[in-house]
Amino acid sequence: MEKILNYIDGEWIESTAVNFIEVINPATGEHLGQTPLSLRSDVDACIQAAHAAFPGWRRTPAVERVQYLFKLKVLMEDNLDDLARTITQECGKTYEEAVAEMRRAIENVEIACGIPILAQGTIAEDIAPGIDEIMIRQPVGVAAAICPFNFPGMIPFWFMPYGLACGNTYIVKPSERVSLTMQKIFRLVERCGLPRGVLNMVNGAKEAVDGLLEHPAVRAISFVGSTPVAKYVYSQGALHGKRVQAQGGAKNPVVILPDADMDMAVRIAADSAFGCAGQRCLATSLAITVGEARDWFNEAMCDAAVSRHVGYGLDAGVQMGPVISSASKTRIEGLISRAAEDGASLPVDGRGAVIPGYEKGSFVRPTILMNLAPESEAARTEIFGPALGLMHVQTIEEAIALVNSGVYGNQASLFTTSGHAARRFRYEADAGNIGINIGVAAPMAFFPFSGWRESFFGDLHGQGMDAVEFFTQKKVVVERWPKEWTRKF
């Protein structure tokens, strides 16, 4: 098993933790490592290193800061295969999904390299006779990211490269369940030659999170995870005077109109519902058919669920891997069972899955919950697994009303060939990310990763200009230089 260390002040440090969490390959049951649940003393040491490094880093010109990111981008590309395999081993997704994840991480590094332009300020001359007004952006100080298990390689990069490029020092706390990917990425970071203390990593769970939330030297917190924890991080961070961006859970609906392209709608909806075993915040979890669309969509979706090849993500031809743990498998299967008790039918039932050769794996096969009642637990709860609920209405007005009746607002998608219907949907659907004939409306790195209502707490999102705004504070300078003060030469 690999020994998992913290990275503090440019050195690999063994945690003082007395408790550990096993990192387990969810497909094979193999023990890969033990994540130390770092104590407050470890977190404080990490914060102090970042705090001490901040004055020198903020004075480093932006054009020099991004040179380290250019190096990191090249190293990540050169080591893409190794990073992707590590993600598959500890997270469970397929190799192809892991490669795509790292491509998105690299994309964010590329965008952050444009910070010399993105972080420019503004100036207005002669706001009054002889007086100019200037707005400049300055870094906020020490910033930290608290990351989830489902994208161990990508999600830290929604935040970290922008924070560094803007002149902040940074701390990454990976999910304790999938800590190996960041171990490898920080080995690459070490090769970039960043000044000591500029970029740090501390492993742990709630005690580490609370240490980051409560320490006065930490000025900004980024979080991705479940809605209850997002609310906690947002409230506690704000209570301690920090700016916070906290991405929560989701219950993403896709609406299928009768005029939709059948083959495309089924293929993309299946990929969205069952890709990454449904463990992503933009996964489709509800499909709402309108009118005659039910006649072809439901049966075709059941066929797509049954035919999906489930197994170990490093094996050829596998389309879906396991869920993250046996506990998640139990929770997901429990929600499926309660949906059946509430009246949903299960034409495709993925419970009790056993994959030959991987009997110790935490597998749940694709599941279809048909005739799901809108008020049922399964229709309202984020299952975070490969379970797709099917609902039916007669009109697009009813479909939009059903989309907007939920508490979440991460993503909503529509499949149609009607431009009028598409425009109406994007205008009226209460979600921060909208897909039109797109199953996973994941924004490119130069757009914000938006989210509304119970899916996001804060003001500024990750990625793009929102990240630049989040990691800088505006300073307005009003200047007067009277002519009589000027020396004559």
C-alpha positions in Angstrom: 0.0 0.0 0.0 1.2 3.5 -0.8 2.0 5.8 2.2 -0.1 8.9 1.9 1.7 12.1 3.0 0.9 15.7 3.4 2.8 18.3 1.3 3.6 21.3 3.4 6.1 24.1 2.7 7.7 22.2 -0.2 8.2 19.0 1.7 6.5 15.7 2.1 5.4 15.4 5.7 4.0 12.4 7.6 0.8 13.4 9.3 0.5 13.2 13.1 -2.9 11.5 12.6 -3.9 8.6 14.9 -6.8 7.6 12.7 -6.9 6.6 9.1 -9.4 5.7 6.3 -8.7 2.9 3.9 -8.4 3.8 0.2 -10.0 0.8 -1.5 -10.3 -0.1 -5.2 -14.1 -0.2 -5.5 -14.0 -2.8 -8.3 -11.6 -5.3 -6.8 -11.7 -4.6 -3.0 -8.0 -4.2 -3.0 -6.5 -2.0 -0.3 -4.5 0.8 -2.0 -3.5 3.0 1.0 -4.5 4.6 4.2 -5.5 8.3 4.3 -4.3 10.0 7.5 -7.1 12.0 9.2 -4.8 15.0 9.9 -5.1 16.8 13.2 -5.5 20.6 13.7 -1.8 20.8 14.2 -1.1 19.5 10.7 -3.7 21.9 9.2 -2.2 24.8 11.2 1.3 24.0 9.9 -0.1 23.9 6.4 -1.8 27.2 6.8 1.2 28.9 8.4 3.4 27.8 5.5 1.0 29.2 3.0 0.6 32.4 5.0 4.4 32.9 5.2 4.8 32.4 1.5 2.0 34.8 0.5 3.9 38.1 0.6 6.6 36.9 -1.8 4.2 35.2 -4.1 1.8 38.1 -4.5 4.8 40.3 -5.5 5.8 37.8 -8.2 4.7 39.2 -11.5 1.7 37.4 -13.0 3.8 36.6 -16.2 6.2 34.8 -13.9 3.6 33.0 -11.8 2.0 31.4 -14.9 5.3 29.9 -16.0 4.9 27.4 -13.2 1.4 26.5 -14.6 2.8 26.1 -18.1 5.3 23.5 -16.6 2.5 21.8 -14.7 0.3 21.5 -17.8 3.1 19.8 -19.8 3.8 17.4 -16.9 0.1 16.5 -16.6 -0.1 15.8 -20.3 3.1 13.6 -20.2 1.7 11.6 -17.2 -1.9 11.5 -18.4 -2.0 7.7 -18.6 -0.7 7.1 -15.1 -3.0 9.7 -13.6 -6.0 8.3 -15.4 -5.2 4.7 -14.2 -4.9 5.9 -10.7 -8.3 7.6 -10.9 -9.9 4.4 -12.2 -8.2 2.3 -9.4 -9.3 4.4 -6.5 -12.5 6.0 -7.8 -14.0 3.3 -10.0 -14.8 5.1 -13.2 -13.7 3.8 -16.6 -10.2 4.6 -18.0 -11.8 6.7 -20.8 -13.8 8.7 -18.2 -10.7 9.2 -16.2 -8.8 10.5 -19.2 -11.6 12.9 -20.0 -11.5 14.1 -16.4 -7.9 14.9 -16.6 -8.3 16.7 -19.9 -10.8 19.0 -18.2 -8.2 19.6 -15.4 -5.6 20.5 -17.9 -8.0 22.8 -19.7 -8.4 24.8 -16.5 -4.6 25.2 -16.2 -4.5 26.5 -19.7 -7.2 29.1 -19.0 -5.5 30.2 -15.8 -2.3 30.9 -17.8 -4.1 33.8 -19.3 -4.3 35.6 -16.0 -2.0 38.5 -17.1 -5.0 39.6 -19.3 -7.9 38.1 -17.2 -6.9 39.9 -14.0 -6.4 43.4 -15.5 -8.1 46.3 -13.8 -9.7 49.5 -15.2 -9.0 53.2 -15.2 -11.1 56.2 -15.8 -9.3 59.5 -16.4 -10.6 62.9 -15.3 -13.5 61.8 -13.2 -13.1 65.4 -12.0 -10.6 67.9 -13.2 -7.1 66.5 -12.7 -8.4 63.4 -10.8 -8.2 59.8 -12.1 -9.8 56.7 -10.7 -8.3 53.2 -10.9 -9.6 49.8 -10.1 -6.9 47.1 -9.5 -7.2 43.5 -8.5 -5.2 42.1 -5.7 -5.0 38.5 -4.3 -7.1 37.7 -1.2 -4.3 35.7 0.6 -4.4 32.1 1.6 -7.2 30.0 -0.2 -8.2 26.4 0.1 -10.2 23.8 -1.8 -12.2 21.0 -0.1 -12.7 18.3 -2.7 -15.1 15.4 -3.3 -14.4 11.8 -4.2 -16.0 11.6 -7.6 -13.5 13.7 -9.6 -10.3 13.5 -7.7 -8.2 14.8 -10.5 -10.4 17.5 -12.1 -12.3 19.4 -9.3 -9.2 20.8 -7.5 -8.4 22.4 -10.9 -11.7 24.3 -11.0 -10.1 26.5 -8.4 -6.4 26.0 -7.6 -4.7 27.2 -10.9 -6.8 30.4 -10.8 -6.0 31.0 -7.1 -2.3 30.6 -7.8 -2.2 32.6 -11.0 -4.0 35.5 -9.2 -1.2 35.6 -6.6 -2.8 33.6 -3.7 -1.1 30.8 -1.9 -3.1 27.6 -1.9 -4.1 24.5 0.1 -5.8 21.4 -1.4 -7.6 19.0 0.9 -8.5 15.9 -1.2 -11.3 13.6 -0.4 -10.1 11.1 2.2 -11.6 8.3 0.1 -9.5 9.0 -3.0 -6.2 10.6 -1.9 -3.8 8.8 -4.3 -4.5 10.9 -7.4 -3.5 14.2 -5.6 -0.4 12.4 -4.3 0.7 11.9 -7.9 -0.3 15.3 -9.0 1.7 16.9 -6.2 4.7 14.9 -7.2 4.4 16.7 -10.5 3.9 20.0 -8.7 7.1 19.4 -6.9 8.9 19.2 -10.2 7.6 22.6 -11.3 9.9 24.4 -8.8 7.2 26.5 -7.1 8.5 28.5 -4.1 8.1 26.8 -0.8 4.7 27.1 0.8 2.9 28.5 -2.3 1.0 25.2 -2.9 0.3 22.8 -0.1 -1.8 19.7 0.5 -3.3 18.3 3.7 -5.2 15.1 4.0 -8.1 14.5 6.4 -11.8 14.6 7.1 -14.0 16.9 9.3 -11.3 18.0 11.7 -9.2 19.2 8.7 -12.2 20.9 7.2 -13.0 22.7 10.4 -9.4 23.7 10.8 -9.5 25.4 7.4 -12.9 27.0 8.0 -12.0 28.5 11.3 -8.4 29.6 10.9 -8.2 33.4 10.5 -5.4 33.3 8.0 -7.5 31.4 5.4 -9.4 34.0 3.4 -11.3 31.9 0.7 -12.8 28.4 0.6 -14.0 26.4 -2.4 -16.1 23.3 -1.8 -17.8 20.6 -3.9 -19.9 17.9 -2.3 -23.4 17.2 -1.0 -25.9 19.9 -0.2 -25.9 19.4 3.6 -22.2 19.7 3.8 -22.1 22.6 1.3 -24.5 24.5 3.6 -22.3 23.7 6.6 -19.1 24.9 4.8 -20.8 28.0 3.5 -22.3 29.0 6.9 -19.2 28.2 8.9 -16.9 29.9 6.4 -19.0 33.0 6.3 -19.2 33.0 10.1 -15.4 33.2 10.2 -15.2 36.0 7.7 -14.3 34.1 4.5 -15.5 34.3 1.0 -17.0 30.9 0.1 -18.1 29.1 -3.0 -19.9 25.8 -2.1 -21.2 23.5 -4.8 -23.9 21.1 -3.5 -26.0 18.3 -4.7 -28.3 17.9 -7.7 -31.3 16.1 -9.2 -30.9 16.8 -12.9 -33.9 16.3 -15.2 -33.9 15.8 -18.9 -37.0 16.5 -20.9 -37.7 14.5 -24.1 -40.1 16.0 -26.6 -41.9 13.9 -29.2 -39.9 15.6 -32.0 -36.5 14.7 -30.5 -34.1 12.6 -32.5 -34.7 9.2 -30.9 -31.3 7.6 -31.4 -29.4 10.6 -30.2 -31.7 11.3 -27.2 -31.5 7.7 -25.9 -27.8 7.4 -26.4 -26.9 10.7 -24.8 -29.4 10.3 -22.0 -28.0 6.8 -21.2 -24.5 8.1 -21.2 -25.5 11.0 -18.8 -27.5 8.8 -16.4 -25.0 5.9 -16.2 -21.6 7.4 -17.0 -19.3 7.4 -14.0 -21.9 5.1 -12.4 -24.2 8.2 -12.0 -21.7 9.7 -9.5 -21.4 13.2 -10.9 -23.2 16.4 -10.1 -24.3 16.8 -13.7 -25.6 13.2 -14.2 -29.2 12.9 -15.5 -31.3 11.3 -12.8 -34.8 12.1 -14.0 -36.1 11.7 -17.6 -39.5 13.4 -18.3 -41.2 12.3 -21.5 -43.7 14.5 -23.1 -46.7 13.2 -25.1 -45.9 10.5 -27.6 -42.2 10.5 -26.7 -42.9 7.9 -24.0 -43.9 5.4 -26.8 -40.3 5.0 -27.9 -38.1 6.5 -25.2 -38.9 4.3 -22.3 -38.4 1.0 -24.0 -35.2 2.2 -25.8 -33.8 3.5 -22.5 -34.5 0.1 -20.8 -32.6 -1.6 -23.6 -29.7 0.8 -23.2 -29.6 0.1 -19.5 -29.6 -3.6 -19.8 -27.0 -3.7 -22.6 -24.5 -1.4 -20.7 -21.2 -3.4 -20.1 -20.4 -3.1 -16.4 -17.1 -4.1 -14.9 -13.6 -3.0 -13.9 -12.8 0.3 -15.6 -9.3 -0.8 -16.8 -10.8 -3.7 -18.7 -11.4 -3.3 -22.4 -15.0 -2.6 -23.5 -16.3 -1.7 -20.0 -18.8 1.2 -20.1 -19.5 1.6 -16.4 -17.6 0.9 -13.3 -18.6 0.4 -9.6 -19.9 2.9 -7.2 -17.3 4.3 -4.7 -17.8 1.9 -1.8 -19.9 -0.9 -0.3 -21.6 1.7 1.9 -22.7 3.7 -1.2 -23.9 0.5 -2.8 -26.0 -0.3 0.2 -27.4 3.3 0.3 -28.2 3.3 -3.4 -29.9 -0.1 -3.3 -31.9 1.0 -0.3 -33.3 4.1 -2.2 -34.2 1.8 -5.1 -36.0 -0.5 -2.8 -38.0 2.4 -1.2 -38.9 3.7 -4.7 -40.4 0.3 -5.5 -42.3 0.4 -2.2 -43.6 3.8 -3.1 -45.1 2.4 -6.3 -42.4 2.7 -9.0 -41.9 -0.3 -11.3 -38.4 -1.6 -12.0 -38.2 -2.9 -15.6 -34.4 -2.9 -15.1 -33.2 -3.7 -11.6 -29.5 -3.3 -10.9 -29.5 -4.4 -7.3 -27.5 -7.3 -6.2 -25.0 -7.1 -9.0 -22.1 -9.5 -9.0 -19.4 -9.1 -11.7 -17.5 -12.4 -12.4 -13.9 -12.0 -11.4 -14.7 -8.9 -9.3 -17.0 -10.4 -6.6 -15.6 -8.1 -4.0 -16.5 -5.0 -6.0 -19.2 -2.4 -5.1 -21.3 -2.8 -8.3 -24.8 -1.5 -8.9 -26.0 -2.1 -12.5 -28.0 0.5 -14.4 -31.5 0.7 -13.0 -34.7 2.2 -14.4 -37.4 3.5 -12.0 -40.5 3.8 -14.1 -43.7 5.8 -13.2 -41.8 7.5 -10.4 -44.2 9.7 -8.4 -43.0 13.4 -8.3 -43.5 13.5 -4.5 -41.7 10.3 -3.8 -38.3 10.1 -2.0 -36.5 8.8 -5.1 -37.8 11.7 -7.2 -36.5 14.3 -4.7 -33.4 12.7 -3.3 -30.0 12.7 -5.0 -29.3 9.0 -5.4 -25.8 9.6 -6.8 -25.8 6.2 -8.5 -26.8 4.6 -11.8 -30.6 4.9 -11.2 -32.8 6.8 -13.7 -36.3 7.8 -12.8 -38.9 8.0 -15.6 -41.8 10.4 -15.4 -44.4 11.4 -18.0 -46.5 14.6 -18.8 -48.5 15.7 -21.7 -47.2 19.2 -22.5 -43.9 21.1 -22.3 -45.6 23.5 -19.8 -46.1 20.6 -17.4 -42.5 19.4 -18.0 -41.0 22.8 -17.2 -43.2 23.1 -14.1 -42.0 19.6 -13.0 -38.3 20.7 -13.6 -38.8 23.8 -11.5 -40.6 22.0 -8.7 -37.4 20.5 -7.3 -35.2 22.1 -4.7 -32.0 21.7 -6.8 -30.8 23.8 -9.8 -27.6 22.4 -11.1 -28.6 21.2 -14.6 -31.6 20.6 -16.8 -31.6 19.4 -20.4 -34.0 19.2 -23.3 -34.1 17.0 -26.4 -36.0 18.5 -29.3 -35.7 19.6 -32.9 -37.8 22.7 -32.3 -35.9 26.0 -31.8 -38.9 27.6 -30.3 -39.2 24.9 -27.6 -35.5 25.1 -27.0 -35.5 28.8 -26.5 -38.5 28.6 -24.1 -36.8 25.9 -22.1 -33.5 27.7 -21.7 -35.5 30.8 -20.7 -37.8 29.3 -18.2 -35.9 26.3 -16.6 -34.6 27.1 -13.1 -31.1 25.7 -13.4 -27.7 27.2 -13.8 -26.5 24.8 -16.5 -28.8 24.1 -19.4 -28.3 21.5 -22.1 -30.1 21.5 -25.5 -29.6 18.1 -27.1 -26.8 17.7 -24.6 -26.9 15.2 -21.7 -24.1 16.7 -19.5 -24.0 20.4 -19.9 -20.5 20.7 -18.4 -19.2 24.2 -19.0 -15.8 24.7 -20.7 -13.2 26.1 -18.4 -13.7 29.6 -19.8 -17.3 29.6 -18.5 -18.4 29.4 -14.9 -19.6 26.1 -13.5 -22.9 27.5 -12.6 -25.5 26.1 -10.2 -28.7 27.5 -8.6 -30.8 27.1 -5.5 -29.9 24.1 -3.3 -27.1 23.2 -5.7 -24.9 26.2 -4.9 -24.2 28.5 -2.0 -22.2 31.7 -2.7 -22.0 34.3 -5.4 -19.0 33.4 -7.7 -18.6 30.0 -9.2 -15.5 28.0 -10.2 -13.7 28.4 -13.5 -13.2 31.3 -15.9 -13.8 34.9 -14.9 -15.9 33.9 -11.9 -12.7 32.2 -10.5 -10.7 35.4 -11.2 -13.3 37.5 -9.4 -13.4 35.0 -6.5 -9.6 34.9 -6.0 -9.1 38.7 -6.2 -10.3 41.6 -4.3 -10.9 45.0 -6.0 -9.1 48.0 -4.8 -10.2 51.4 -6.0 -7.7 54.3 -6.1 -8.7 57.9 -6.6 -5.6 60.1 -7.5 -4.9 63.8 -7.7 -1.5 65.2 -8.6 -1.7 69.0 -8.7 0.5 70.6 -11.3 2.2 72.9 -8.7 3.7 69.8 -7.0 5.5 68.7 -10.1 9.2 69.3 -10.2 10.5 71.3 -13.1 13.2 69.8 -15.2 
